[in-house]
Amino acid sequence: MSVIYLLISVSIFVAVCFFIAFIVAVKSGQYDDDYTPSVRILFDDETKINPQNNNSQIEEKQV
């Protein structure tokens, strides 16, 4: 029975350590991404000029 108490206390200690590490990472800005949202619109739809019809210069989505 004492082994169960030992395992429960060790698992709670490990869980608290991971929780503290997560809180420290969030507070230090580890998961902040300020750059990607501002340039995401630039990379969504890349276009190219259709070489078959040069007069109207129809743009197509690149696959």
LINZIBEL-V116884 format. One record per residue. N is the residue number from 1. SS is DSSP state (H for helix, E for strand, C for the rest). Layout:
# LINZIBEL-V116884
<<N:SS> <N:SS>>
This chain:
# LINZIBEL-V116884
<<1:C> <2:H> <3:H> <4:H> <5:H> <6:H> <7:H> <8:H> <9:H> <10:H> <11:H> <12:H> <13:H> <14:H> <15:H> <16:H> <17:H> <18:H> <19:H> <20:H> <21:H> <22:H> <23:H> <24:H> <25:H> <26:H> <27:H> <28:C> <29:C> <30:C> <31:C> <32:C> <33:C> <34:C> <35:C> <36:H> <37:H> <38:H> <39:H> <40:H> <41:H> <42:H> <43:H> <44:C> <45:C> <46:C> <47:E> <48:E> <49:E> <50:C> <51:C> <52:C> <53:C> <54:C> <55:C> <56:C> <57:C> <58:C> <59:E> <60:E> <61:E> <62:C> <63:C>>
